[in-house]
Amino acid sequence: MDNKQPNNLPIDKIQKLITEFEQIGLFSHLKKNTIARIKKEIPKQQVINEIQLLGYFPEVTYFLDLEDDRETAYTKKTNELSKISHGAFHPKSIREEIVGTDEKGYTLTYL
């Protein structure tokens, strides 16, 4: 059986990356059985780069959609970034304010 699908990272490279990610603590917030389950499923998935690989693990990555036009879009995105930092970035009292009509007229503040 071929361990590499077209454009996919080789399985041995994927396994090495997962080990390295574990060693630096990227998965320290996950239970061991969750990590084991994902490791088992990874070979069945398409994995073309490191970012996509990390995306299979919960609360490790967050993809910003800057086209969100809701009034609290930046507050939501800031909270999502806080969530994946697992306590390293914990903003409080987030406030969004539109200060003009052009694209540069926006302020986001937090403590």
Residue pairs with C-beta under 8 A, 6 or more apart in sequence:
3 10
3 11
3 12
3 43
4 10
4 11
5 46
7 46
7 48
8 46
8 47
8 48
9 17
9 47
9 48
9 49
9 53
11 43
14 42
14 43
14 47
14 53
15 39
17 50
17 53
18 39
18 42
18 53
21 27
21 54
21 57
22 35
26 54
26 57
26 60
27 35
27 57
27 60
28 86
29 59
29 86
30 57
30 58
30 59
34 58
35 57
38 56
38 57
41 56
42 53
42 56
45 56
46 52
47 53
47 56
51 61
54 60
54 61
55 61
59 83
59 84
59 86
60 84
61 84
62 77
62 80
62 81
62 83
62 84
64 77
68 76
68 77
70 76
71 96
72 96
73 96
74 94
74 96
74 106
74 108
75 94
75 95
75 96
75 108
78 91
78 94
78 108
78 110
79 91
79 94
81 89
82 89
82 90
82 91
91 110
91 111
92 110
92 111
93 109
93 110
93 111
94 108
94 109
94 110
95 108
95 109
95 110
96 106
96 107
96 108
97 106
97 107
97 108
97 109
98 105
98 106
98 107
99 105
99 106
99 107
100 106
